[in-house]
Amino acid sequence: MPTNVDVPALGESVREAVLIKWHKNDGDTVAAAEPIAELETDKANVDVPAPAAGVLQRVKKEGDTVAIGETIARIDENAKGNSKSTAKTSAPSATPPRTEAKSPPPQAKPEDLRPSVRRIVDEKQLNPADIKGTGPGGKITKEDAVASSAATAKPQAGPAIAPAPSRAMEEIGDFGADGSKRVPMSRIRKKIAERLVQAQQTAAILTTFNEVDMSAIIELRGKFKEKFEKTYGVGLGFMSFFARACVLALREFPRVNGEIEGDDIVYHNYVNLGIAVSTDRGLAVPVLRHVERMGFAQIETEIKRLAAATREGKLSLEELSGGTFTITNGGVFGSLLSTPILNPPQSGILGMHAIVKRPMAINDEVKIRPMMYIALSYDHRLVDGRESVSFLVRLKEYLEDPSRLMLEI
């Protein structure tokens, strides 16, 4: 009797998903636990593994909306299916052929490619063997696939001074005769829109600002950056300083780390820190759980892992939920100042911005200092103006004197 492939539970708030990609065709032989399809929810993309080994019989097609527990395919464990091997054989030659000394790179297996990479390879009809992987262990990353696609694209006739299309325009695809194209909004983009509107309608959002002299942190990073990376195998970024500073400041101002639930205020004695990550599919906020227990190296390692998983669509639903406070860094895109929007039901979000050298009055002397504006958006229903301003002042004190972060004073 065939084994059903059902849509797995995808989190408490997730009731349905969209089947956006089949990794296997009808009649293909699949191995147990091998990814056979990709689902898109309003939180993340999830690969569906085969529950057993056998021959695949697809029930649903790409683009179908499927409910949790619904059968999308069946696997016949006793049938014989199509081989997925791409190996080719040739008759032996009497004389050795005159070929290059280098042997061709091994053919990457389709199941070895991450979903985001596989999508580009399929759409652009790329040969994985021709793509040089720069990821861990030589894995092909999405950036590798995009670069390979751009390198192999055939030039088209046109004006010599025509600007090259942006990467975003390339991903949208061809436009109609009227210069427009209509595409359905992704579930993640819909959810982002819903949550932004929800935040504006349900919370009394205000934003307060301050500025931080980043001289001490920049000097500290410059002094220990190489030794830190050599010791822990990860770079020392600014985010770990801000994460630790937020942990200490939130301990002093717990309302900023709390939330409103009905007529109650829910306080937390831990910090699950959301880090906003921009992807091609929209903004995602993976969560560092219990960041108050982490040192700088663990924070940097987790940020690197979660950021990579976010961009590759490999985040688990648990890694996208449960945040109590969020940091977003518009500075990586050059933003000088912004008013971040709350991530419900959280009551606070910190906005980091670009570091810019500016003249500052230091002990009645004008000196050039690397300055960053920081912004705290907060729910005024729970957090008062005094608390929000004091929170940013305390954050400024920690960041301008990093030794206080180490001593937690």
FINUDO-906740 format. One record per residue: x, y, z of N, C-alpha, C in turn; residue in three letters. Coordinates in pm, whole numbers, padded with zeros to 5 digits, always signed. Layout:
residues N
XYZXYZXYZALA...
This chain:
residues 409
+00085-00120+00000+00000+00000+00000+00088+00124+00000MET+00064+00223-00089+00148+00342-00096+00145+00422+00035PRO+00255+00490+00060+00266+00578+00177+00231+00720+00137THR+00140+00783+00210+00100+00920+00180+00208+01020+00222ASN+00225+01122+00140+00311+01234+00177+00217+01349+00212VAL+00204+01378+00342+00112+01480+00388+00185+01609+00425ASP+00113+01720+00417+00170+01848+00459+00192+01844+00609VAL+00315+01862+00655+00342+01853+00799+00290+01974+00875PRO+00282+01962+01008+00247+02077+01092+00355+02182+01077ALA+00313+02306+01054+00409+02413+01025+00401+02528+01125LEU+00353+02499+01246+00343+02603+01347+00198+02627+01384GLY+00177+02681+01506+00042+02699+01559-00045+02789+01471GLU+00013+02896+01418-00067+02993+01343-00075+02963+01194SER-00008+02858+01148-00006+02827+01006-00109+02720+00975VAL-00203+02751+00886-00310+02658+00851-00297+02604+00710ARG-00225+02675+00623-00210+02631+00486-00078+02681+00429GLU-00044+02630+00313+00080+02668+00247+00059+02657+00096ALA+00158+02706+00021+00154+02695-00125+00267+02602-00169VAL+00233+02504-00253+00333+02413-00307+00401+02487-00423LEU+00520+02540-00396+00584+02625-00498+00683+02550-00585ILE+00726+02430-00543+00827+02361-00623+00828+02211-00594LYS+00825+02131-00700+00852+01988-00689+00999+01966-00720TRP+01069+01898-00630+01208+01863-00655+01221+01733-00733HIS+01112+01656-00737+01110+01527-00805+00992+01519-00899LYS+01005+01435-01004+00898+01417-01101+00821+01289-01072ASN+00704+01276-01137+00627+01153-01127+00712+01035-01175ASP+00710+00929-01099+00782+00808-01138+00927+00805-01095GLY+00974+00914-01034+01113+00915-00985+01127+00829-00860ASP+01241+00767-00849+01274+00693-00728+01332+00790-00626THR+01278+00787-00505+01324+00878-00400+01372+00798-00280VAL+01463+00856-00206+01513+00794-00085+01438+00848+00036ALA+01433+00771+00142+01368+00817+00265+01438+00942+00317ALA+01359+01041+00357+01407+01169+00412+01463+01263+00305ALA+01458+01224+00178+01506+01311+00071+01402+01419+00043GLU+01443+01548+00031+01347+01655+00000+01283+01631-00137PRO+01150+01634-00139+01081+01610-00265+00997+01729-00311ILE+00969+01822-00219+00886+01938-00255+00919+02052-00161ALA+00885+02173-00206+00906+02293-00124+00774+02366-00106GLU+00743+02397+00019+00621+02468+00053+00655+02609+00099LEU+00570+02704+00065+00587+02840+00113+00472+02873+00207GLU+00507+02914+00330+00408+02959+00426+00423+03109+00443THR+00343+03167+00531+00356+03310+00554+00472+03343+00646ASP+00550+03240+00685+00666+03264+00771+00797+03220+00708LYS+00794+03109+00634+00920+03058+00579+00890+02957+00470ALA+00993+02922+00394+00985+02812+00298+01032+02685+00367ASN+00962+02575+00342+00991+02450+00411+00999+02337+00309VAL+01106+02259+00317+01118+02139+00233+01039+02025+00296ASP+00971+01947+00212+00897+01830+00258+00979+01706+00227VAL+01020+01629+00329+01100+01509+00303+01012+01389+00271PRO+01067+01294+00199+00995+01171+00169+00986+01087+00296ALA+00866+01041+00333+00852+00961+00455+00904+00818+00437PRO+00925+00776+00313+00974+00641+00286+01044+00639+00151ALA+01118+00533+00125+01184+00517-00005+01089+00446-00100ALA+01095+00486-00227+01008+00423-00325+00991+00511-00447GLY+00880+00490-00518+00851+00564-00640+00745+00670-00613VAL+00773+00792-00658+00686+00906-00627+00569+00915-00724LEU+00451+00939-00667+00331+00969-00745+00274+01101-00693GLN+00287+01206-00773+00244+01338-00728+00092+01352-00737ARG+00034+01413-00634-00110+01435-00629-00143+01581-00655VAL-00062+01670-00601-00083+01814-00618+00018+01871-00717LYS-00017+01984-00776+00075+02047-00872+00129+02176-00815LYS+00237+02225-00875+00298+02349-00830+00198+02465-00840GLU+00195+02546-00735+00102+02658-00729-00023+02629-00650GLY-00048+02501-00616-00167+02465-00539-00153+02512-00393ASP-00264+02559-00338-00270+02588-00195-00314+02462-00123THR-00238+02422-00023-00264+02295+00046-00279+02320+00195VAL-00366+02241+00258-00390+02255+00402-00298+02162+00480ALA-00280+02194+00606-00200+02109+00693-00265+01971+00700ILE-00186+01867+00680-00237+01731+00684-00287+01679+00550GLY-00297+01766+00449-00346+01724+00317-00238+01645+00243GLU-00281+01544+00168-00188+01461+00093-00149+01529-00036THR-00017+01542-00058+00031+01605-00181+00096+01503-00275ILE+00125+01385-00223+00187+01282-00307+00176+01147-00236ALA+00209+01041-00311+00216+00907-00253+00345+00840-00298ARG+00395+00752-00215+00519+00680-00246+00492+00531-00244ILE+00514+00468-00359+00496+00323-00371+00630+00257-00340ASP+00636+00188-00228+00762+00129-00184+00801+00004-00262GLU+00707-00052-00338+00735-00176-00409+00755-00158-00559ASN+00726-00038-00608+00736-00014-00753+00879+00020-00793ALA+00906+00010-00924+01034+00049-00980+01015+00179-01058LYS+01101+00274-01030+01085+00406-01092+01200+00444-01182GLY+01195+00570-01225+01299+00623-01313+01426+00650-01234ASN+01538+00618-01292+01666+00647-01229+01697+00794-01248SER+01750+00857-01145+01784+01000-01154+01931+01021-01188LYS+02001+00912-01215+02144+00925-01243+02164+00995-01376SER+02259+01086-01379+02289+01160-01502+02422+01115-01561THR+02478+01006-01505+02608+00960-01552+02595+00905-01692ALA+02695+00932-01777+02695+00885-01914+02816+00795-01936LYS+02797+00692-02021+02908+00603-02054+02935+00612-02202THR+03056+00579-02242+03093+00582-02383+03183+00465-02413SER+03183+00427-02539+03266+00313-02578+03412+00348-02564ALA+03496+00251-02524+03638+00280-02509+03700+00316-02643PRO+03792+00406-02641+03858+00451-02763+03992+00382-02778SER+04029+00352-02904+04155+00283-02930+04272+00373-02893ALA+04259+00502-02916+04365+00595-02881+04310+00700-02785THR+04391+00743-02692+04342+00842-02596+04303+00971-02667PRO+04188+01027-02635+04147+01152-02697+04233+01266-02649PRO+04251+01364-02738+04329+01483-02702+04237+01583-02634ARG+04244+01583-02504+04159+01673-02425+04246+01750-02328THR+04183+01845-02259+04256+01922-02160+04301+01831-02048GLU+04407+01876-01982+04460+01796-01873+04364+01792-01755ALA+04284+01900-01739+04193+01905-01624+04070+01820-01651LYS+04028+01748-01551+03905+01669-01563+03788+01758-01525SER+03669+01733-01581+03555+01818-01551+03515+01803-01406PRO+03460+01910-01346+03417+01901-01207+03303+01804-01195PRO+03288+01739-01078+03180+01643-01059+03045+01710-01068PRO+02950+01636-01124+02814+01687-01139+02747+01696-01002GLN+02698+01815-00968+02629+01830-00840+02495+01759-00846ALA+02461+01688-00739+02333+01619-00733+02223+01720-00706LYS+02106+01707-00770+01998+01802-00749+01960+01814-00602PRO+01962+01703-00529+01922+01709-00390+02024+01781-00303GLU+02146+01803-00356+02248+01874-00280+02230+02024-00287ASP+02153+02072-00384+02132+02215-00401+02024+02264-00306LEU+02049+02377-00245+01946+02437-00160+01831+02484-00248ARG+01708+02491-00192+01591+02529-00274+01609+02661-00349PRO+01665+02763-00282+01682+02892-00348+01780+02882-00464SER+01883+02796-00449+01981+02777-00556+01919+02695-00668VAL+01849+02591-00631+01787+02502-00730+01689+02578-00818ARG+01619+02675-00758+01521+02754-00833+01591+02834-00943ARG+01703+02896-00910+01777+02975-01009+01837+02885-01116ILE+01892+02771-01075+01951+02677-01170+01848+02630-01271VAL+01727+02599-01221+01621+02552-01310+01573+02662-01404ASP+01550+02783-01346+01496+02893-01426+01594+02940-01533GLU+01722+02944-01498+01824+02994-01591+01890+02882-01672LYS+01844+02757-01648+01897+02640-01720+02049+02633-01709GLN+02095+02640-01585+02239+02634-01558+02282+02492-01531LEU+02409+02464-01557+02469+02335-01524+02543+02351-01391ASN+02497+02284-01284+02563+02299-01153+02712+02270-01159PRO+02753+02182-01251+02896+02147-01259+02980+02265-01307ALA+02915+02365-01370+02989+02480-01420+02995+02594-01319ASP+02930+02575-01204+02924+02681-01104+03023+02652-00993ILE+03109+02747-00967+03207+02732-00859+03142+02771-00727LYS+03134+02675-00635+03071+02700-00506+03166+02768-00409GLY+03116+02872-00344+03197+02945-00245+03147+02924-00103THR+03043+02840-00088+02989+02815+00045+03073+02713+00119GLY+03034+02679+00243+03105+02579+00322+03116+02447+00248PRO+03237+02390+00244+03257+02263+00175+03239+02273+00026GLY+03251+02393-00031+03234+02409-00175+03090+02411-00221GLY+02995+02424-00127+02853+02428-00163+02823+02550-00250LYS+02729+02532-00342+02688+02641-00429+02587+02728-00355ILE+02616+02859-00344+02525+02952-00280+02438+03020-00385THR+02337+03091-00338+02249+03164-00430+02328+03269-00506LYS+02422+03334-00436+02504+03436-00502+02589+03374-00613GLU+02639+03251-00589+02717+03182-00693+02632+03157-00817ASP+02507+03113-00795+02419+03083-00908+02383+03209-00986ALA+02355+03318-00912+02322+03445-00978+02440+03495-01060VAL+02562+03486-01002+02681+03531-01074+02706+03447-01198ALA+02683+03316-01188+02701+03228-01303+02601+03260-01412SER+02478+03291-01370+02374+03325-01467+02410+03453-01541SER+02462+03552-01468+02499+03678-01530+02617+03660-01625ALA+02710+03572-01586+02831+03552-01668+02801+03480-01798ALA+02698+03393-01796+02667+03313-01914+02556+03373-01998THR+02500+03485-01953+02391+03547-02029+02442+03597-02163ALA+02364+03575-02268+02402+03618-02402+02371+03766-02419LYS+02464+03845-02475+02437+03987-02495+02328+04006-02600PRO+02247+04108-02581+02140+04136-02674+02168+04268-02745GLN+02117+04275-02868+02138+04398-02944+02061+04512-02881ALA+02116+04631-02887+02048+04745-02829+02141+04864-02826GLY+02093+04977-02777+02176+05096-02772+02300+05072-02688PRO+02413+05125-02731+02538+05104-02660+02537+05166-02523ALA+02455+05271-02504+02457+05341-02375+02343+05296-02285ILE+02269+05194-02327+02157+05148-02245+02207+05095-02112ALA+02149+05137-02000+02195+05089-01870+02161+04942-01852PRO+02246+04871-01779+02220+04730-01751+02102+04719-01656ALA+02013+04620-01676+01899+04606-01587+01946+04568-01449PRO+01872+04616-01348+01907+04582-01211+01876+04436-01184SER+01938+04383-01078+01914+04243-01041+01767+04220-01010ARG+01704+04321-00944+01563+04307-00911+01478+04297-01037ALA+01511+04377-01140+01435+04372-01264+01453+04239-01335MET+01574+04182-01324+01599+04051-01385+01511+03945-01322GLU+01492+03954-01188+01414+03852-01119+01266+03865-01149GLU+01220+03989-01181+01079+04006-01215+01048+03938-01348ILE+01142+03943-01441+01122+03877-01569+01075+03973-01677GLY+01014+03917-01782+00972+03996-01898+00845+04076-01867ASP+00839+04196-01924+00722+04282-01908+00635+04272-02033PHE+00509+04311-02018+00417+04307-02130+00440+04423-02225GLY+00359+04426-02331+00373+04529-02434+00349+04669-02376ALA+00267+04678-02271+00239+04808-02211+00343+04847-02106ASP+00447+04764-02091+00553+04796-01996+00523+04758-01854GLY+00418+04678-01833+00380+04637-01698+00374+04485-01688SER+00376+04437-01565+00362+04294-01541+00294+04274-01407LYS+00194+04188-01404+00119+04159-01281+00159+04020-01230ARG+00202+04014-01105+00239+03885-01045+00171+03875-00909VAL+00132+03754-00869+00068+03739-00738+00167+03768-00626PRO+00119+03832-00521+00202+03861-00405+00230+03730-00330MET+00354+03711-00289+00390+03590-00217+00323+03591-00079SER+00310+03474-00020+00248+03465+00112+00329+03541+00217ARG+00462+03535+00203+00545+03606+00299+00526+03757+00285ILE+00521+03806+00160+00499+03949+00138+00361+03991+00190ARG+00260+03906+00170+00127+03936+00224+00131+03947+00375LYS+00203+03852+00438+00210+03852+00584+00284+03975+00635LYS+00390+04015+00565+00462+04135+00604+00368+04256+00598ILE+00291+04266+00490+00198+04377+00475+00093+04377+00586ALA+00039+04259+00616-00063+04247+00721-00008+04289+00857GLU+00115+04245+00887+00172+04274+01018+00207+04422+01031ARG+00252+04485+00922+00284+04627+00928+00157+04709+00952LEU+00051+04673+00881-00076+04743+00901-00129+04716+01041VAL-00117+04592+01086-00162+04556+01221-00089+04638+01326GLN+00043+04653+01308+00122+04728+01405+00076+04873+01411ALA+00048+04931+01294+00006+05071+01290-00131+05091+01350GLN-00219+04992+01335-00358+05006+01379-00380+04969+01525GLN-00296+04880+01578-00321+04829+01713-00229+04886+01820THR-00117+04946+01781-00023+04999+01878-00010+05150+01862ALA+00020+05217+01974+00046+05361+01970+00197+05379+01953ALA+00242+05381+01828+00386+05378+01800+00445+05519+01802ILE+00547+05535+01883+00626+05658+01885+00773+05619+01869LEU+00854+05714+01825+00996+05688+01805+01077+05798+01872THR+01182+05755+01944+01275+05850+02003+01415+05821+01951THR+01500+05925+01949+01631+05912+01884+01744+05952+01978PHE+01861+05903+01948+01983+05946+02015+02098+05921+01918ASN+02219+05954+01957+02334+05928+01872+02445+05868+01955GLU+02527+05784+01891+02633+05712+01960+02766+05740+01894VAL+02865+05775+01976+03002+05788+01928+03062+05648+01923ASP+03089+05599+01802+03134+05461+01784+03286+05445+01795MET+03357+05549+01838+03503+05545+01841+03557+05430+01923SER+03504+05411+02044+03557+05310+02135+03536+05169+02078ALA+03418+05144+02021+03390+05012+01964+03478+04986+01843ILE+03492+05087+01758+03577+05071+01638+03721+05043+01679ILE+03769+05113+01781+03906+05091+01828+03921+04951+01887GLU+03823+04907+01964+03828+04774+02025+03825+04664+01919LEU+03738+04681+01819+03731+04583+01711+03863+04578+01634ARG+03917+04694+01605+04042+04697+01531+04156+04630+01606GLY+04154+04640+01738+04260+04583+01820+04252+04431+01830LYS+04128+04377+01838+04112+04235+01865+04044+04156+01753PHE+04014+04221+01641+03937+04155+01535+04005+04028+01485LYS+04132+04036+01453+04202+03919+01398+04213+03807+01500GLU+04247+03841+01624+04260+03738+01727+04126+03676+01759LYS+04020+03758+01759+03885+03707+01785+03845+03605+01679PHE+03867+03640+01552+03830+03549+01443+03915+03422+01446GLU+04041+03435+01478+04129+03318+01485+04089+03226+01599LYS+04044+03285+01710+04006+03207+01827+03871+03140+01811THR+03772+03214+01758+03635+03165+01754+03586+03126+01615TYR+03663+03158+01510+03622+03121+01376+03509+03203+01320GLY+03486+03321+01374+03379+03409+01325+03425+03552+01346VAL+03379+03642+01258+03419+03781+01267+03352+03853+01384GLY+03414+03959+01429+03359+04042+01536+03290+04162+01473LEU+03157+04160+01474+03080+04268+01413+03025+04364+01516GLY+02954+04466+01469+02893+04562+01559+02771+04504+01630PHE+02703+04409+01564+02575+04361+01616+02589+04297+01753MET+02700+04228+01781+02715+04164+01911+02724+04269+02022SER+02787+04383+01994+02793+04491+02093+02653+04544+02121PHE+02576+04566+02014+02440+04618+02033+02351+04515+02102PHE+02370+04388+02069+02288+04284+02133+02314+04280+02283ALA+02441+04281+02323+02474+04278+02465+02426+04404+02535ARG+02440+04520+02468+02394+04644+02528+02242+04642+02549ALA+02170+04587+02451+02024+04577+02463+01984+04485+02579CYS+02054+04374+02594+02023+04281+02703+02032+04352+02837VAL+02139+04428+02858+02157+04496+02986+02056+04609+03004LEU+02029+04684+02896+01933+04793+02906+01790+04741+02928ALA+01756+04631+02863+01622+04573+02880+01603+04518+03021LEU+01711+04475+03082+01703+04427+03219+01663+04541+03312ARG+01708+04662+03279+01677+04779+03360+01540+04838+03326GLU+01498+04820+03201+01369+04875+03156+01286+04761+03096PHE+01229+04676+03181+01163+04553+03134+01038+04576+03050PRO+00975+04692+03061+00855+04716+02981+00888+04716+02830ARG+01007+04762+02797+01048+04765+02656+01062+04623+02601VAL+01082+04527+02691+01094+04386+02653+00965+04309+02676ASN+00859+04381+02714+00731+04316+02744+00633+04328+02628GLY+00509+04288+02656+00404+04296+02554+00269+04304+02621GLU+00173+04355+02548+00035+04363+02596-00043+04244+02542ILE-00109+04173+02631-00193+04059+02592-00329+04076+02656GLU-00425+04123+02576-00556+04152+02632-00548+04268+02728GLY-00589+04245+02853-00580+04347+02956-00460+04327+03046ASP-00369+04239+03006-00252+04209+03088-00124+04257+03023ASP-00024+04279+03107+00112+04305+03060+00195+04181+03086ILE+00260+04130+02983+00344+04011+02995+00491+04055+02998VAL+00557+04028+03110+00699+04059+03123+00781+03933+03097TYR+00906+03951+03056+00995+03838+03029+01127+03859+03104HIS+01177+03752+03167+01308+03760+03233+01418+03707+03142ASN+01389+03701+03012+01484+03658+02910+01467+03750+02790TYR+01564+03744+02700+01557+03824+02577+01570+03732+02457VAL+01463+03717+02382+01467+03650+02252+01478+03759+02146ASN+01599+03777+02097+01629+03894+02014+01607+03866+01866LEU+01516+03940+01804+01494+03931+01661+01594+04018+01587GLY+01654+03963+01481+01748+04037+01396+01687+04045+01257ILE+01649+04164+01214+01585+04179+01082+01685+04151+00971ALA+01647+04064+00877+01732+04026+00765+01655+04050+00636VAL+01714+04125+00544+01651+04151+00415+01684+04038+00317SER+01581+03985+00249+01599+03882+00148+01529+03922+00021THR+01550+03846-00086+01483+03874-00213+01332+03858-00201ASP+01288+03776-00105+01145+03748-00090+01079+03842+00010ARG+01157+03926+00077+01101+04017+00176+01182+04014+00304GLY+01134+04087+00403+01203+04097+00530+01165+03981+00620LEU+01266+03918+00679+01244+03812+00777+01316+03849+00905ALA+01264+03800+01018+01323+03834+01147+01352+03707+01225VAL+01466+03641+01198+01503+03525+01278+01535+03566+01421PRO+01518+03473+01513+01526+03505+01656+01642+03432+01723VAL+01724+03507+01796+01827+03448+01881+01765+03426+02018LEU+01743+03301+02051+01675+03270+02177+01772+03277+02294ARG+01723+03338+02401+01800+03354+02525+01937+03415+02496HIS+01934+03529+02428+02060+03595+02395+02131+03645+02520VAL+02056+03657+02631+02118+03701+02756+02220+03601+02809GLU+02213+03477+02760+02307+03373+02802+02430+03365+02712ARG+02431+03442+02605+02536+03429+02504+02648+03531+02523MET+02770+03486+02493+02883+03577+02483+02895+03631+02342GLY+02992+03716+02319+03008+03780+02189+03026+03677+02076PHE+03109+03577+02100+03136+03479+01994+03011+03400+01958ALA+02934+03361+02058+02812+03284+02030+02708+03369+01959GLN+02700+03498+01997+02606+03588+01930+02643+03602+01783ILE+02771+03626+01755+02815+03643+01617+02794+03516+01536GLU+02821+03401+01598+02803+03273+01528+02657+03250+01494THR+02567+03277+01589+02425+03257+01566+02371+03355+01462GLU+02416+03479+01467+02372+03578+01368+02412+03535+01228ILE+02536+03489+01214+02584+03444+01083+02504+03325+01033LYS+02477+03229+01122+02403+03109+01083+02260+03144+01044ARG+02193+03225+01126+02054+03259+01100+02039+03345+00975LEU+02132+03437+00953+02126+03522+00834+02139+03438+00708ALA+02232+03342+00710+02251+03255+00593+02128+03168+00571ALA+02073+03112+00679+01954+03027+00667+01834+03108+00618ALA+01826+03234+00659+01715+03320+00616+01721+03343+00466THR+01838+03378+00415+01851+03409+00273+01835+03285+00186ARG+01861+03167+00242+01849+03042+00166+01713+02975+00187GLU+01625+03040+00266+01493+02984+00292+01496+02859+00375GLY+01595+02847+00464+01611+02725+00542+01578+02743+00689LYS+01516+02852+00726+01483+02874+00866+01369+02783+00910LEU+01378+02734+01032+01266+02660+01089+01166+02761+01143SER+01042+02718+01162+00939+02808+01212+00970+02854+01354LEU+01035+02768+01431+01071+02805+01568+01171+02921+01568GLU+01258+02923+01465+01358+03028+01457+01300+03161+01410GLU+01174+03162+01372+01109+03284+01326+01004+03335+01424LEU+00990+03270+01538+00883+03307+01630+00938+03323+01771SER+00859+03389+01856+00894+03399+01997+00982+03516+02034GLY+01007+03610+01943+01093+03723+01975+01028+03816+02076GLY+01110+03879+02161+01060+03975+02260+01106+04117+02230THR+01211+04132+02149+01265+04263+02112+01340+04245+01981PHE+01345+04349+01898+01406+04336+01765+01507+04448+01739THR+01611+04413+01664+01707+04511+01613+01704+04507+01461ILE+01697+04622+01397+01705+04629+01253+01814+04728+01215THR+01893+04694+01116+02009+04775+01079+01995+04829+00937ASN+01934+04945+00925+01923+05009+00794+02054+05068+00747GLY+02152+05075+00837+02280+05131+00802+02354+05054+00695GLY+02327+04923+00686+02396+04842+00585+02354+04885+00444VAL+02240+04954+00432+02195+05003+00301+02222+05152+00286PHE+02287+05212+00387+02320+05353+00379+02222+05446+00447GLY+02124+05390+00518+02025+05475+00584+02089+05555+00697SER+02062+05684+00699+02116+05771+00802+02021+05782+00920LEU+01890+05774+00893+01791+05789+00999+01659+05729+00951LEU+01588+05661+01040+01460+05601+01004+01377+05581+01130SER+01249+05551+01110+01160+05519+01222+01110+05376+01202THR+01175+05278+01263+01135+05139+01244+00996+05113+01298PRO+00927+05015+01237+00791+04979+01278+00798+04856+01367ILE+00716+04854+01470+00714+04743+01565+00682+04611+01499LEU+00734+04504+01557+00706+04368+01515+00611+04308+01618ASN+00477+04316+01598+00382+04272+01700+00407+04126+01740PRO+00384+04091+01867+00329+04176+01975+00436+04249+02055PRO+00557+04259+02003+00666+04324+02076+00635+04472+02097GLN+00696+04527+02201+00671+04666+02236+00788+04757+02203SER+00898+04701+02151+01013+04785+02118+01095+04729+02003GLY+01151+04818+01922+01242+04780+01814+01349+04888+01802ILE+01473+04845+01795+01585+04938+01784+01632+04948+01640LEU+01649+05068+01592+01701+05090+01457+01844+05140+01461GLY+01935+05065+01397+02074+05109+01380+02085+05177+01244MET+02184+05264+01229+02199+05337+01103+02345+05348+01063HIS+02370+05415+00953+02505+05425+00899+02596+05503+00994ALA+02722+05461+00998+02823+05533+01076+02883+05639+00986ILE+02872+05765+01029+02919+05878+00949+03010+05965+01035VAL+03125+06003+00980+03216+06093+01052+03158+06234+01049LYS+03144+06291+01171+03087+06425+01183+03165+06506+01286ARG+03166+06637+01272+03232+06720+01374+03149+06723+01501PRO+03214+06696+01614+03146+06694+01742+03223+06781+01841MET+03151+06840+01935+03214+06921+02040+03256+06828+02154ALA+03387+06807+02170+03442+06721+02274+03530+06807+02365ILE+03483+06825+02490+03557+06908+02585+03588+07046+02526ASN+03484+07105+02469+03491+07239+02410+03584+07248+02289ASP+03618+07132+02231+03698+07129+02109+03621+07054+02001GLU+03635+07098+01878+03568+07033+01767+03655+06917+01717VAL+03601+06796+01722+03674+06679+01677+03585+06596+01584LYS+03649+06528+01492+03575+06442+01399+03557+06305+01463ILE+03433+06260+01473+03403+06132+01536+03309+06048+01447ARG+03326+05917+01449+03233+05829+01376+03103+05814+01455PRO+02998+05873+01406+02872+05879+01479+02763+05793+01413MET+02677+05740+01496+02561+05664+01447+02436+05713+01519MET+02332+05742+01440+02201+05769+01499+02134+05636+01533TYR+02072+05630+01649+01994+05512+01686+01851+05556+01716ILE+01756+05470+01686+01614+05503+01702+01544+05389+01776ALA+01460+05425+01870+01377+05326+01938+01231+05357+01911LEU+01164+05268+01836+01019+05278+01822+00957+05190+01930SER+00852+05242+01995+00796+05171+02110+00645+05189+02113TYR+00579+05097+02183+00434+05103+02201+00405+05190+02322ASP+00352+05308+02296+00331+05405+02403+00220+05361+02498HIS+00143+05260+02461+00043+05207+02554+00110+05143+02675ARG+00230+05091+02654+00301+05020+02760+00426+05095+02807LEU+00497+05154+02713+00625+05220+02744+00605+05371+02747VAL+00645+05432+02857+00635+05578+02868+00754+05645+02801ASP+00739+05775+02776+00847+05850+02713+00973+05850+02797GLY+00959+05861+02928+01076+05860+03016+01154+05730+03002ARG+01081+05618+02996+01148+05489+02984+01218+05473+02850GLU+01153+05518+02745+01212+05503+02612+01338+05586+02599SER+01334+05710+02647+01451+05797+02640+01562+05743+02728VAL+01527+05698+02847+01627+05644+02940+01690+05517+02885SER+01610+05436+02816+01662+05314+02755+01771+05348+02654PHE+01745+05446+02568+01843+05484+02466+01967+05548+02529LEU+01947+05626+02634+02062+05686+02703+02151+05577+02762VAL+02087+05478+02826+02166+05368+02883+02239+05291+02772ARG+02172+05269+02660+02234+05202+02546+02356+05281+02497LEU+02341+05410+02489+02451+05498+02447+02569+05486+02542LYS+02542+05482+02671+02648+05471+02771+02725+05341+02757GLU+02653+05231+02735+02719+05101+02719+02805+05098+02593TYR+02754+05152+02485+02824+05144+02357+02944+05237+02350LEU+02935+05352+02415+03046+05446+02413+03157+05409+02511GLU+03126+05317+02602+03227+05266+02695+03210+05115+02704ASP+03262+05039+02605+03239+04894+02599+03285+04818+02723PRO+03373+04875+02804+03414+04806+02926+03296+04784+03019SER+03196+04872+03010+03076+04856+03094+02996+04734+03052ARG+03006+04698+02922+02939+04577+02876+03000+04454+02940LEU+03131+04453+02952+03200+04339+03010+03172+04326+03160MET+03165+04444+03227+03143+04445+03372+02994+04445+03408LEU+02909+04469+03305+02764+04474+03323+02724+04576+03428GLU+02778+04699+03413+02746+04806+03506+02709+04932+03427ILE
